[in-house]
Structure formats: structure tokens, C-alpha cells
Amino acid sequence: MTVSTPCIKVCRIDADSRLCTGCWRSLDEIAAWGGMTEAERLAVMAGLPERRARLISPPSASPA
């Protein structure tokens, strides 16, 4: 049986967010991954694009 995973084998943990910048999962999510149900994994994966976009988007410029 194949386990769904967002892992791209580029494991780098961002010190500020404590997220992997390869797959955007938290350390807790990565550690728990093998014990999660497929539904739980898919639920985490569904939120990763928004998480990635939020964390890599440039900060909004403040009006002067």
C-alpha cells in the first residue's frame, strides 16, 4: 500500500516557522505521519498550499 506524502526529499527546517521548506509540514506532522490514517494525511496535505503561500509571500507594504 502506498502512503500519500508531500515529501520531495528536500528536508530543511525553517528556524522561525519550524516547518520543512520542502513539504511545508511541521515537525510534529512529520513525526506523526506514519501513524496517521490516509484521511488525516490528506487533510494535512490539503492545507499545505495555503501554508506555503502564506509563508513565502512577501510582506505587504505599509502605507506611508
Residue frames as a rotation matrix with the C-alpha (Angstrom) as fourth column:
MET 1
0.581 0.814 0.000 0.00
0.814 -0.581 0.000 0.00
0.000 0.000 -1.000 0.00
THR 2
-0.376 -0.672 0.638 1.31
0.664 -0.675 -0.320 3.44
0.646 0.304 0.700 -0.94
VAL 3
0.078 0.313 -0.947 1.23
0.887 -0.456 -0.078 6.17
-0.456 -0.833 -0.313 1.68
SER 4
0.637 0.188 0.748 0.33
0.558 -0.782 -0.278 9.66
0.532 0.594 -0.603 0.45
THR 5
0.222 -0.612 -0.759 3.06
0.780 -0.355 0.515 12.16
-0.585 -0.706 0.399 1.23
PRO 6
0.997 0.074 0.005 4.01
0.065 -0.834 -0.547 15.69
-0.036 0.546 -0.837 0.18
CYS 7
0.418 -0.908 -0.034 7.70
0.006 -0.035 0.999 14.89
-0.909 -0.418 -0.009 0.81
ILE 8
0.970 -0.187 -0.158 10.01
-0.180 -0.110 -0.977 15.90
0.166 0.976 -0.141 -2.03
LYS 9
0.629 -0.742 -0.232 13.14
0.777 0.607 0.166 14.72
0.018 -0.285 0.958 -0.20
VAL 10
-0.230 -0.621 0.749 14.35
0.300 -0.778 -0.553 18.29
0.926 0.098 0.365 0.41
CYS 11
0.566 0.473 -0.675 14.29
0.725 0.105 0.681 18.38
0.393 -0.875 -0.284 4.19
ARG 12
-0.680 -0.673 0.291 15.20
0.425 -0.686 -0.591 21.79
0.597 -0.278 0.753 5.57
ILE 13
0.198 0.749 -0.633 13.57
0.973 -0.071 0.220 23.11
0.120 -0.659 -0.742 8.71
ASP 14
-0.012 -0.084 0.996 12.98
0.179 -0.981 -0.081 26.85
0.984 0.177 0.027 8.84
ALA 15
-0.762 -0.421 -0.492 14.10
0.527 0.037 -0.849 28.09
0.375 -0.906 0.194 12.27
ASP 16
-0.882 0.433 0.188 11.33
-0.471 -0.822 -0.320 30.69
0.016 -0.371 0.929 12.59
SER 17
0.010 0.976 -0.217 8.31
-0.944 0.081 0.320 28.70
0.330 0.202 0.922 11.42
ARG 18
-0.488 -0.322 0.811 9.68
-0.605 0.794 -0.049 25.24
-0.629 -0.515 -0.583 12.36
LEU 19
0.717 0.681 0.148 8.28
-0.285 0.480 -0.829 23.95
-0.636 0.553 0.539 9.07
CYS 20
-0.183 -0.703 0.688 10.06
0.555 0.504 0.662 21.90
-0.812 0.502 0.298 6.43
THR 21
-0.051 0.126 -0.991 10.62
-0.544 -0.835 -0.079 24.16
-0.838 0.535 0.111 3.43
GLY 22
-0.960 -0.221 -0.172 10.43
-0.267 0.540 0.798 21.14
-0.083 0.812 -0.578 1.11
CYS 23
-0.639 0.751 -0.169 6.98
0.575 0.612 0.543 19.84
0.512 0.250 -0.822 2.07
TRP 24
-0.488 0.365 0.793 5.73
-0.403 -0.900 0.167 22.58
0.774 -0.238 0.586 4.44
ARG 25
0.514 0.610 -0.604 4.79
0.289 0.540 0.791 20.15
0.808 -0.581 0.101 7.21
SER 26
0.511 -0.299 0.806 5.56
-0.806 -0.492 0.329 20.87
0.298 -0.818 -0.493 10.85
LEU 27
-0.619 -0.782 -0.072 7.99
-0.668 0.573 -0.476 18.70
0.413 -0.246 -0.877 12.79
ASP 28
-0.479 0.531 0.699 5.03
-0.530 0.460 -0.712 17.25
-0.700 -0.712 0.061 14.70
GLU 29
0.595 0.734 -0.329 3.25
-0.688 0.253 -0.680 16.38
-0.416 0.631 0.655 11.45
ILE 30
0.113 -0.656 -0.746 6.37
-0.793 0.393 -0.466 14.76
0.599 0.644 -0.476 10.03
ALA 31
-0.797 -0.467 0.384 6.88
-0.602 0.558 -0.571 12.71
0.053 -0.686 -0.725 13.19
ALA 32
-0.292 0.790 0.539 3.24
-0.429 0.395 -0.812 11.57
-0.855 -0.469 0.223 13.30
TRP 33
-0.172 0.282 -0.944 2.92
-0.981 -0.142 0.136 10.89
-0.095 0.949 0.301 9.56
GLY 34
-0.764 -0.231 -0.602 3.44
-0.387 0.911 0.142 7.12
0.516 0.342 -0.786 9.67
GLY 35
-0.890 0.428 -0.158 0.77
0.393 0.543 -0.742 6.69
-0.232 -0.722 -0.651 12.34
MET 36
-0.506 0.727 -0.464 -1.84
-0.596 -0.684 -0.421 8.88
-0.624 0.064 0.779 10.65
THR 37
0.112 0.627 0.771 -4.75
0.483 0.644 -0.594 7.48
-0.869 0.439 -0.230 8.70
GLU 38
-0.556 -0.258 0.791 -4.91
0.831 -0.166 0.530 8.23
-0.005 0.952 0.307 4.99
ALA 39
0.461 0.803 0.378 -7.76
0.746 -0.582 0.325 10.67
0.481 0.132 -0.867 5.70
GLU 40
0.742 -0.256 -0.620 -5.62
0.373 -0.611 0.698 12.52
-0.557 -0.749 -0.358 8.26
ARG 41
-0.359 -0.925 0.121 -2.68
0.593 -0.127 0.795 12.70
-0.720 0.358 0.594 5.84
LEU 42
-0.328 0.303 0.895 -4.92
0.880 -0.247 0.406 14.01
0.344 0.920 -0.185 3.06
ALA 43
0.773 0.618 -0.144 -6.37
0.619 -0.684 0.385 16.63
0.140 -0.387 -0.912 5.42
VAL 44
0.301 -0.760 -0.576 -2.88
0.333 -0.482 0.810 17.89
-0.894 -0.436 0.108 6.28
MET 45
-0.579 -0.588 0.565 -1.88
0.694 0.008 0.720 17.86
-0.427 0.809 0.403 2.62
ALA 46
0.217 0.765 0.607 -4.98
0.930 -0.351 0.110 19.88
0.297 0.540 -0.787 1.67
GLY 47
0.916 0.175 -0.360 -3.76
0.326 -0.848 0.417 22.77
-0.232 -0.500 -0.834 3.84
LEU 48
0.099 -0.994 -0.052 -0.16
0.723 0.036 0.690 22.81
-0.684 -0.106 0.722 2.63
PRO 49
-0.165 -0.194 0.967 -0.59
0.899 -0.432 0.067 25.04
0.404 0.881 0.246 -0.45
GLU 50
0.734 0.476 0.484 -2.16
0.229 -0.845 0.484 27.81
0.639 -0.244 -0.729 1.67
ARG 51
0.819 -0.492 -0.296 0.54
0.321 -0.035 0.947 27.39
-0.476 -0.870 0.129 4.31
ARG 52
-0.100 -0.889 0.447 3.27
0.935 0.069 0.347 27.61
-0.339 0.453 0.825 1.70
ALA 53
0.074 0.207 0.976 1.72
0.707 -0.701 0.095 30.68
0.703 0.683 -0.198 0.06
ARG 54
0.939 0.335 0.076 1.33
0.168 -0.640 0.750 32.44
0.299 -0.691 -0.658 3.42
LEU 55
0.678 -0.709 -0.195 4.93
0.319 0.045 0.947 31.79
-0.662 -0.704 0.257 4.41
ILE 56
-0.257 -0.852 0.456 6.70
0.854 0.020 0.519 32.60
-0.452 0.523 0.722 1.16
SER 57
0.475 0.465 0.747 4.67
0.761 -0.643 -0.084 35.63
0.441 0.609 -0.660 0.09
PRO 58
-0.617 -0.731 0.291 6.46
0.508 -0.652 -0.563 38.94
0.602 -0.200 0.773 0.55
PRO 59
-0.430 0.459 -0.777 5.21
0.759 -0.282 -0.587 41.11
-0.489 -0.842 -0.227 3.40
SER 60
0.441 0.672 0.595 2.63
0.859 -0.509 -0.062 43.71
0.262 0.538 -0.801 2.42
ALA 61
-0.664 -0.635 0.394 3.92
0.531 -0.772 -0.350 47.22
0.527 -0.024 0.850 2.14
SER 62
-0.087 0.598 -0.797 2.52
0.895 -0.304 -0.326 49.54
-0.437 -0.742 -0.509 4.77
PRO 63
0.504 0.312 0.806 1.00
0.672 -0.727 -0.139 52.79
0.542 0.612 -0.576 3.52
ALA 64
-0.571 -0.818 -0.075 3.16
0.728 -0.461 -0.508 55.81
0.381 -0.345 0.858 4.36
